[in-house]
Amino acid sequence: MLQLEGLVLDAGTVPFDLQCPPASLTVVLGRNLSGKSALCRVIAGLDTPSAGRVLVDGLDQTEVPLQQRPVAMVYQAFVNYPHWTVAQNIASPLRARGTDRQMMRGKVEEIAESVGLQRFLDRLPQQLSGGQQQRLAIARALAKDARVLVMDEPFVNLDYKLRETLREELVQLVHTRGICVVYTTSDPAEALALGDQLVLVAGQGPLQAGDPMHLYRAPASIAAADLLSEPGINRLEDASTVLAVRPEHVELEAPPAENRSLTMTVEDTQTNGSQTYVYGDVLGHPWVVRLEGLQLLQAGERRKLYVRDADLLRFSD
């Protein structure tokens, strides 16, 4: 169990109060410079918070040195020892603790198997693929016998299909080994797909935390709604209320449910083949609409748009 009690990253910012249970994956979603990497560093012991405490299994770790914390960290870059084999890399935390050689060999083989590296124990890191190198970094963190694994955008430099594979492996690893993982990302889709719980961060503090789908359906603020939207949220003003609509909740045909109709002046379109993004102006506001399939719309064209009333998000001005 990881607990953050009144944890302040920078003086004057909103504190974190959070519980991350064992065998769970907590995803921290934020944009660049939002505070997600700073939070990782404080949990891992690389930095000291302005206030508050970091507890693991009820024990205060706030002043405990990095090397003695039951916390391990995995970075974006592959931080492996280049002149050591895979086996030697995995064994390094065990060797530092003075683990018996025979016990160490068994532990290395067990961890290597859990991350799919059992056939590569004699190879050097540069002889591995990018995905294998990141698996090695995770394996070395596991060898520390950490109760908490902190992962700061660990798969961002890998291609899409490999990221998918490693995310699936990570979920299995969390539940089979019973560890608590804190995983940062700037991708809303990844956050919603991966997290047991989700923490939205901005300005070095939390915006909202809880079940990922609850946060998606009921964001506490327009900033939280915008963070969980890719592309960003579309806005309208209605008296003292700000209305927001996600790009994927706009339709070209009137749905059978109660809906609101709007008119967009199309400015540009982009497609990746499976989806079309339409950029334009709605009542003086820049909007982005995400449509399924290939949609042919022309710049300057005025198109009717429809939004279900149930998909309108309302916030106080």
N, C-alpha and C positions, 0 to 999 in steps of 0.2 A: 504493500500500500504506500503510495506517494501522496503526501499532503502538503499543500502550500497554504500557509496561514498568514494573511495580511502581507503577502510578499509584494514589495514595492521595488520596481526595477530602477526608477529614477525619481528623485524628489518631486512631489507634487502630482504624480501620476496615479491612476486608479490601481488599487491593490488587487492581487490575485488571491482568491480563496477557493481552493480546488482540491478535490479528492480523486485520485486515480487508482482504482482497485487492481489487485493482481489479475493476471491473465486478461488484461484489457489493453485496448489501443486508444489513446487519447490523441486526437489530431488537433494541432494548433494552426489555424488558418489566418494568414495575414499577408499584406503586401510588403514590398521592400521597405526596410527601416521601420516596420510596425512594432518591433519588439520581440518577434518570435525567436530569433537567434539569441538575443540577449537573455530571454527566459531559459533557453537550453543551457547557456553558459552558467547561469546562476544555479540551476538544478544540478549540473555536473560538477560544480565547485570551481569553475574557471574564473568566475567573477563573484563579488560579494553584493548582496542586495542592499538597497538604501534602508529597508526595514523589512520586518517579517521573518518567517522561518520556513525552512525546508525540512520535512520529516519523512523518514522511510521506516515503515513498520513501527511507527510511534516514537522513534528515536530522532532527536534533533540533530540534523547534519549540517546546519548552517555554518558552523565554524570548523567542521571536520575537513582536513586537507583532502585535496583531489584524489590522491593515491589511496586514501583510506576509506573513501565513500563507497557504499554498495551501488554505485552508479557508473555506467559506461556510456560513452558517446560515440556516435558514428556521424561523420561529416559528409558533405557533398563530394569532396575529393577523396580518392582512394588513398587513405593514409596507412600504407603498409611498409614494412621494412624491406627495401628492394633487394638486399643481398642475402636475405634469409628465405629459406623454402617456405611453402605453405605450412608445413608441419611446424617449423620453427617459429613462424609468425603466430600461429594459434597458441603455441606453447609458451610464448613470452610472458603473459601474466601469471601462468602457473609456475614458471621458473622463478619469477620475482618473489613468489610466495614460498619458495623452497619445497615445492611439491615433490614427493618421491618419484623417481624416474619411471618406474613401471606404472604407477598410477597416472602419471602425466601422459604416458603413451596411450593408455586406454582412454583417457579423457579427450585427448586430441582427436583420436579416431572417432569417438562418439560425436563430438561437436562437428567434425568435418562431414560426417554422414548426415547430420541434421540439416546442413546447408548445401549438400550436394557437391562437396569437394573431396570425397574420399578417394577418388581416382587421381587426384592432382597433388598429393601430399609432398612429392619430391620436386615439384616445379617451383620456379621463382615467380614472383608477382608479375613481372613483365611478360611472362609466357602465358598469362591468363587473359581471357576476354574481359571487357569492362564489367559485365555482370558478375563474372567469377571473382574479380578483384573486390567488388563491393560485398559479395558474399564472404570473402576472406576478412574484410574489415568487421563485418557483423560477427563472424566466428571468433575473432580475437576479443571482441567485446563480451561475447558469451563466456569465454574462458575465464573472464574476471569473476565469474559467478555473481554478477551484479543482479540486484533485485529490480533495478530500474534501468531501462535502455533508452537513451535520448538520441533521436535521429533527426538531424537538421537537414531537411530536403535531400535525403540520401540518394534518391534515384533521378534527380533532375537532369543530370548530364547523360542519361542513358536514353536509347531510342524507345519509342512508344510501346512496342510489343514486349521488350525486355522489362520495362517498368511494370507492365501488367503482370508478367510472370513473377517478378520479385515481390510485388505487393501481395499476391496470392500466397507465396511462400512465407512471407512475413506474418500474415494472419494465422497460418497454421503453426508457425513457430511460437507466437504469443500464447496460443491456447495449449499447445503440447508442453511447453516449458514453464507456463504459469507466471511469466514475467510481466511487468508493467512497462509499456512502451509509450513514450511521448514522441510524436512524429510531426514535424512541421512541413507545411506546404503553402504555396500561393495559388494552388489550383482548386477551385470550388468542387469540381467534379470528383477529383481524387479524395477530397475531404469528406464528401458525402458518401462515397463508396467504401471508404476504409475505416472510418472512425466508429468506435463504440460510443464515445462521447466527443463532442466538438467544442473547441474554444475559439471564439473569434477575437482577434487582437488588432488594436490600432493605437497609435500614440503611446506606445510602451505600456499599455494596460489592456484588460479585457473589455470587450463590448458586450458579450453574452456567452453563456456556456450551457451545454445540455445535450439532449438527444439530437443527432444531426437532422433528422427529418422534421422534428419540432421546430428547430431553428430556421429551417428552410420555409416551413409553412407559417410560422409566427415570429418573424424577426422583431426584436424589441425596438429597433430604430431603423431609420432609412440607411444609416451607415452600415448596420448589420445586414440589411437586405442587399445593399450594393455589393458588399464583400462576398456574399453567397451567390452572386449573379455574374455570369460570364457569357457575353459582354455585360457591362454594367447595367444597373436598373434604369428603366424609363420613368420619367417623372411628369406629373401634372399638378396644377394647383386647383383646389376646389374650396373656395371660401377660406376658412382657417385650417383646412386639412390638406396635407400633401398626399397625393395618390401616387402609388408606384406600381409598375407592371414589369414583370420579368420578360425578356425578349422572347422566350419560348412559349409564353402564354398569350401571344397575339396571333390572330387568325385572319385569313383573307375571306373566308366564308362565314356567314352568321351562324353561330352555334345554336342548338335548340334551347339551351338554358338562357336565363336572364343575362343580358349583355349590354355593353356600352359600345356605340360606334364612334369612330374617329376617322379623320382624313389625314393621310400622310402625303407630303410632297416628296417623291423619291429623289435622292441625290446620288446614290451609288449602290451597287450590289456586288457581293463577292460570294463565290461558291467553292466548296471543296468536293463537289460531286454528290455527296449525300445530304448536304444542308446548304441553304442559301441565306446569307446575311444581307438584309436590306437596311440601308442607312438613309435617313431622311428627317423631315421636320414635321412635328405635330404640335399645332397651336403655339409655335414659337420655341418649342423644346427639341433638342436633338434626340432622335430615337434610333434604336437598333431593333430590328425584328429578325428572329431566327426561325426560318421555315424549313420543313422537311423537304428533301428532294431538290431538284433543279427548277427554280422559278425564274421566269423571264419577265423582268420589270425594267422599264426604261427610265433613265434620268429625266426629271421634269414631269414625269407621270404623276397624277394624283390618284391614290388608291384608298378605298374604304378599308378600314381595319376594324376588327371586332375583339373585344376583351370580355370574357365572362365576369360577371359581378363577383363571383366567388374567388376570382384570381386577382382582384384589386387589393392591394395592400394600402392601408390607411394609417397615417401618422399625423400627430399634432404638429402644427407649424412651428 
